[in-house]
Amino acid sequence: MFERVSVAPADPILGLNEAFKAETRPEKINLGVGVFKDAGGNTPILETVKEAERRLLNSENSKSYSSIEGAAEYALAVQKLLLGATSPLIASGRVKTAQAPGGTGALRIAAELMTRQLGVTTVWISEPTWGNHNSVFAAAGLTIKTYRYFDAETKGLDIDGMLADLGQVQPGDAVLLHGCCHNPTGVDPTIAQWGQITQVLKQQQALPFLDFAYQGFGEGVEEDAAGLRLLVEQIPEVIIASSFSKNFGLYNERVGAITVVAATADEAAAVLSQVKVLIRAIYSNPPFHGAAVVSTILQDPELTARWHQEVAAMRSRILDLRQAFVDGLKAQGVSQDFSFIAQQKGMFSFSGLNKEQVQRLRDEYAIYMVGSGRMNVAGMSTERMEYLCKAIAAVL
């Protein structure tokens, strides 16, 4: 039977990373895969994570299974981070959380929940969006439709097009929104625009579904949750898929969560019970370590404060790299206006480079990025900035 199996195409992002690893030219630069790099070009382990791991090493006395939904203290920590420590929604019991294997795992569990229990047949995603969204939702049998998001001329949000398209959403459709630091564009709605989006979703009786993978990388841990918190105040049913890969640097620990906000505590409990059925059939129960690290940090005020500082330092580095990139292109005589890159948020940016230019960067300069022109700004370095800008100036 295996003879009938054809070779699948490489993943456009992770496959690119494999090609980069095989690259032998020493000047190579990887702007494809979405990981944060420090000044030394490494993806660091946060000091707060190391401290939490030391504490766990000294206190752990068992490797027994976790419960299906994960630890209660982890769920509460996730809820407080998303909705605020004093959120009345949490106190009312209307919010339930289950641990998931990364943000991708949370998205898939949510997709299965929507198709099997909520009667959702269609999910709307932004154009463009993270490449894996299509695969995850198609695998769950959902029909995928798109709404306008990025304005190629202004390099900003096409809010009019977005609202017009969301006005076509049917009752019971799910609408996927990026909580902050939109991947791949780096363009986010203002809080006023979040209000407009919320009103349209409410009017269309849609199910808001948030992918929240970069909290803290935009304007701040609390600030980045403003759009989500506004939305849950107005709409009684919301699903959130969140991840701690980026803001805790726990990429390979696969620490995520699916959080549901329901109209009543009883409804929230019923939904969680069905989430647990799905988890049991897919991977039974979640890994312990990464979630325990997150819980340890967020339950300790001193560690939490230090973690906020570390997130702020990562955010500041990304902002500095954005500005250095814009300045570097100017210094190379590039007449095209790239100032929009300094205004965008998070790790990613739509560079505007076409597929031919992206391929030339790879072939001639050993610079790797996704074919769409999406760049991981956090993969840049001050030391290699001049080389990068010279290369881009050449292909332009």
N, C-alpha and C positions, 0 to 999 in steps of 0.2 A: 504493500500500500504506500510506503514511503516514496516509491518511485514516481508517484503522481504529484508529489509536492514540489512546487517551484520555489526558487529563492526569493524571499521577500526583499523589497527595496530597503536600503538603510534608512533609519530614522533621520529626518532632515537636520535635527539638532545633535542628538547623541551620536549619530553616524559621523557628523562633521567633527565631533570631538575625537573619535577614533582615528580619523584621517589626520587630525592635528598631531596626535600622539605619534603617528608614524612619520611625520614630517622631520627631516633631518637637518634642514637649514637652521642655524643657530639664531637667526634674527626673527624667527617665527613669532606671531602674535595671535592669540585666540580670543576673538570677540564674539564667539558663537554661543557656547554653553553658558547658562545664567548662574555663575557663581561669583561671589565677591573675592577680589584679590587685594592683598595689602601691598605696601610699598615694595616689599621683597618679591612680589609675584606669587605669594602663597595664599591659600584659602585657610585663614587662621582658625584655631579653636579659641573661643572667647574665654577670658580669664574667669568670668562668672561660671561658665560651663565647667571649667576645670575644677573650680572650688566645689561646685555641686557634685561633681563626680567623686571628689575626695570624700565628701560627706557620705555619699551613697556607699562607697567602698567600705567605710568604717561601720555603717549601720545596717547594711543588707544582711539578712540571715536566711534567705530562701530564694530559689529561682522557680517557684511554683507559678502556675498559669495566672494571668490576669483575668478579671471578669470580661465578659464579651464586649462590654462598652468601655472598658478601661477603668482607671481609678477615679473615684469621686472627686478627689482633690484636684486632679488634672482637669476634669470637666468644669469645675468651678473656676479654676484659674483661667481657662479659655474664655468662659463666659464674661468674666470681669474685664479681661483684656479687650474683648470685642465691644461690649455694651456699656462698660463703665463699672467701677467697683460698687457704686450705690444704685445701680439700675433697678427700678421697681419691677421690671420684667423678670429679673432673676429672683427677686424676693417673692413674686407671685407664683412661681413654679411654672410659668409659661415657656421657659427655656430649658431645653434638654440637649446634652452633648454626648457624643460617642467618639472615642479616639479612633483615628484612621491611619493607615500607612501612608503618610504624606498627604499633601493637598490633592494629588492625583487620586489616591485611594478614596478620599472624601468625595471628590467629584463623581467617581464611579458609583459609590454607595448611594449618593443622592440621585443619580440618574436611574438606578435600579428602583429606588423608592418611588420616584415619580411615575415610572412606567407601570410598576406592579401594584401600587397602593393608591396613588393620587389621580390616576386617570389622565396624566399628562402624556400627550403624544408628540408635542412640538416644543423645541427649545430655540429661542432666538439668541444669537451670539453677535458680537460686534464684528464689523469688517474694517480692519483685520482683527485677529485675536491670536492667542497662544496656539501654536500649531496642533497641540495634542487635544484641544477641546473637541475638535471634529471627531477624532478617533474614539475618544471616551464616550461621547454621546451616541455616535453611530453604533458602537458595540452594544449599547443598551437598547437599541431599536428605536431611538428617538428621531423624528424628522427635524432637520436643522434648517433654520431660516436665519437670515442676517439683517442687521440694521446698520445704517450708515453711522460712522463714528469719526474717522480721521479725515480732515480736510487737507488734501495734498497741496493745495495752493498756500494756505495760511500756515500749514504745519501745526494746526490746532484742532480743537474739537468742532466737528460739524454738528452743533447742537440742534439747528433747525432740521437738518436731515434726520438726525437721530430721533427727535420727537415725532416727526412726521411718520417715520417707519414704525415706531413703537405704537403710534395711533392705529396701526393695522393689526396689532396683536389681538388674538381672539381670547375670550374668557377661558381660563384654565391653561393657557400656554405659559411656559416658564420663560423668563427673560434673564439671561446670564449677564451680570455686571461685574466689572473689576472693582474691588473695594477701594484700591488706590494704586498708583504707579502702574498704569495700564501697560500690559505686555502684549504687543511689542512697541507701542508708540511713545510711551512716557507722557501721554496727554491725559489729564484728569479733569472731570467736571469741577466747577466751583461749587461752593455750598448752595448758592442760589440756583445753579443748574441742577444740582441734586434734588432740590425742591421741585423743579419743573418735571424732572424724570419721575419722581415719586407720584406726583399728581396724575401723570399719564398712566402709569402702571395701575394706580388705584382705580382710575376711570375705566380702564380696559379689563379690570378684574384678573390681572396677570399674577403669576407667582414669582416674586423676586428671588433670584438665586445668585448669591454673591460668591465670587472667587477672591479670597482675601489672603494673598501670599506674601505681601511686602509691607505689612504694617510697621511703621517706624522709618521706612526708607524714603518717604515723601516729604512730609513737613514735621512729623513727630509721631510718637506712639499714640497719643490721645488725639491729636489733630487729624491723623489719617483715618480715624474711625468716625469722623463727623458725619460723612455721607450715610454710612450704615445706620448710625444712631438716629439720624433724621428719618430715614426710611422706616425703621421698625416702630417709630412713634406713630406713623400714619397708616401702616399696613399690618394687619394682625397676623399674617402668615408669611414667613420668610425662611429660606434655607441658606446656610452659610457654610462654605468649604474653606477651611483655613489651614495654614501651614507655618511651621517654625523652621523650615530649612534655611531661609535667608536671615531673618532677624535674630536667630539664635545660632546660626552657623551649623545647624544640625542636619546637613544635607544627607549624609549616608545613614542617619538614624531613622529617617522616614517618619517624622512626627507631624501628624496633622489631626484634624477633627472635623466632624460634621455636626453642626449645631442647627437645631430647628427652633423657631419661634412660632408658637401656636396661639390661637385665640383664647384658649383656656388651659389650665393645668392638666385637666383630664385628657384633653386632646394631645397635648405635648407628650404625656406619658404613653398614650396609645401609639403615637408615631415612633417614639423611642423603642417600644417593644417590637415594632416591625423592622426598624433599623437593626436591632439585635438579631432578628431572624436572618436578615440578609448577611450580616457579618459572619454568623455561625456557618452559613453555607459556603462562604467564600474563603475566609481564612481563620475562622473559629474564634480567635481572640488576638488582641494586638500585642506587639513587642513592648517590653516594659521600660527599657533603659532611657531612651530619649525623652519619653513623657515624664519619667521621674525626675530627670534633669530640669525640665521646664517647671514642673511643680515645685521643686526645691527652691529654685530661684524666685519664682513669683509668690511663694508663701513667706519669704524672708524679706522684710522691708529694706534691709541694708543691701542684700544681693540684688533686689529689684532696682534700687537706685543706681547701683553700679552697672547693671545691665542697660538701663536707660542711657547711661553715659557711653557705653560701648556702641549701642545702636546709633547714638548721635555722632560718634566719631566715624562710623562707617558711612552714615548719610553725608557728613561733611566732606569726606574724601571723594565720594561720588560727585558732589556738587563742584568741588575743586577740579576734578578731572574733566567735567563737562566744560567749564570755563577755559581750562588750559587747551582743550581740543579746539574750541572756537577760536581762541587767540592764535593757536598754532597754525590753523588753516589760513588765517589772515596773514600771518608772517610768511607763509609760502606763496603769497600772491593770489590766493583763490578769491575770485570776484563774487562767486555765488554766496549768498547770505546763509550762513549756518548758525546764526545767533539763536534760532529756536531751540537748539540742543541744550543751551544753557538754561532755558526756561522750563524744560521738561523735567519730570520727576521719576525717581527710581533708577533701576539698573539699566533700563533699555531705552533705545532711541531708534526711530525710523530715520535712517541717514539720508534717504532719497537716492542712494546709489542704485543703479539698475543691475540686472543679473550679469550682464557683460562686464560691467565695472567690478562687481564682486568677484567674478571668476578671474579677472586680470590681477586683482589684489592677491588672490590665492596663488596663481601660477607664477607671477613675476616677483612677488614680494613676501610670500609665505604668511600672508595675513588672511585669517579665516573668519568669515562671518556668514550668516544665513543668507540664502539667495535673495530673499525679499529686501535685503539691505538693512535688516535689523542688527543693531550693534549692542553688545553688552558693554556699556560704558565702564562698569566696574571691573572689566578685564583689561582696561588700559593701564599704563603706568607713566609716571612723569619722565622716567629715564628713556622710554621708548617713544615718547610723544612726537618728537621731531621726525623720527623715521616714519611713523604712522602717517603724519600729516603730509610729508613729502610724497609718500606712496599714493595717498588719496588725491593729492594735487596732480600727480602724474596721470592717473586714470581718468580724472575729470577733463 
